Amino acid sequence: MNILLLHIPQITEDKKEIMVMPMGVFSIADYLFQNGYNVEIIHQGIEKIINPDFDIIRHIERGKFNVVCVDLHWAKQTRYVLQQLREIKKRLPSLYTVVGGITATFFANDILEQTREVDFVIRGEGEYPLLRLLEEIKSGKHRYDSIPNLTYRFNESIYNNNISFFTDDKFYQKISHSNFSLLRNYSKYLSEFLYADFDTSKELGIRDSYKNTFYYNPGKGCPYNCIYCGSYFYKKECIGKKKGYFFFDINKAVSDIKGAVKYGIDTIRISFDPDRSRDYYIALFDKIKRYNLRLIYDCFSLPSVEFIKAVSRSFREDSVLIISVETGEENVRKKIGRPIFSNRELMECLAIMNRHRVRAHIFISFGLPYEQKKNFKNASSLINEVAGLKNVGITVCPMIFDIGSRMHISPERFGVIPHIGSFQDLYRLNLSDNRTYYSTEYFEEKDILEHISKLRQLYE
């Protein structure tokens, strides 16, 4: 059987978003390949950059693909994924279509009830359930009731099999997250400027500093329950019942990074920081320092001196540690589920980073649940203080309402009034980064955005 894994970004006339593929696309592709399937990954956005006339339906026909699997991970993809699948199904009605990812998992029933372009939804981790599904399709028996994590349609009824397959470090031991040979036009994907939530290119005197980047998390899950994070429900239902996260075997992580380096990457972006000790990373960094990489690392809590030193000795000087401050109000930081640290501790940490020549970038917002107008002064003061530091960048941005978050599931508990929340909202709207899609008991959405604009003026 020929299997196509298709990534469909959010593409409009003026910009391309969701250009980075989920890590799971590569692990699923490699797992299926190891189990004897002909697999190809297609990034539709990259193909359109190379050839604006690229026709995915014609490619499916020429490749004689039997099954098309599409990641529906981020909510902003929803409209574009389903529109493209509708076109594919219209011309190729016998083709099997599968979607998976966080958003697909949350809206599995809605997708099958309200659309006809999707045949199957895999909820949670997808490697083994997809393999089982392909085996069942290949056999011609079409008995889907024993396939874990599967939602499917049969005789116009929707069935949800139990989520009983969970991954762990042992499962991923022999699976590669950097087998880019399975991706068509991988060199263009790796060399393209795909995504940057902040830009250091001007201050560093370089261009396109996010090219040749390996977006890699050496593990899964999270111990925190931040009220705005859409992975809340997914972690709770799909990651397993242990401590809520796990790291890959360190030798597997080294192998993945080494593999990516062979394909030309020189920057690694890590957004997985569940353990405050960071002992795993200190050991990992020592094993990969020979590759002279740039590191961009999201800190969920303040980095320790030992970790800062490890970054300094293991990576290039243009590396950046990102610190999600979220709010200038310390008690609000605690209430929204962030790791607790004071503004003074933050400033002390930034000073230590500067002494060790490690760059920092902080993210801060305003208008979060529990924040009031009187808290604006603390946010302004913190930004002014940080703006005066050397080698520290700042981004102020609205917190976007996330599907599957605690704010979404129990908005009244946090004094939140959602403006979106249903599958149809995602299906019909072209979601923007310049909105919050929620109000609070203290702020209307427009008030939040006005305060965000004022905070930006303090450092721009």
Secondary structure, 3 states (H helix, E strand, C coil): CEEEEEECCEECCCCEECCCCCHHHHHHHHHHHHCCCEEEEEEHHHHHHHCCCCCHHHHHHHHCCCEEEEECCCHHHHHHHHHHHHHHHHHCCCCEEEEECHHHHHCHHHHHHHCCCCCEEECCCCHHHHHHHHHHHHHCCCCCCCCCCEEEEECCEEEECCCCCCCCCCCCCCCCCCCHHHECCHHHHHHCCCCCCCCCHHHHCCCCCCCCEEECCCEEECCCCCCCCCHHHHHHHHCCCCCCEEECCHHHHHHHHHHHHHCCCCEEEECCCCCCCCHHHHHHHHHHHHHCCEEEEEECCCCCHHHHHHHHHHCCCCCEEEEEEECCCHHHHHHCCCCCCCHHHHHHHHHHHHHCCCEEEEEECCCCCCCCHHHHHHHHHHHHHHHCCCCEEEEECCCCCCCCCHHHHCHHHHCEEECCCCHHHHHHCCCCCCCCCEEECCCCHHHHHHHHHHHHCCCC
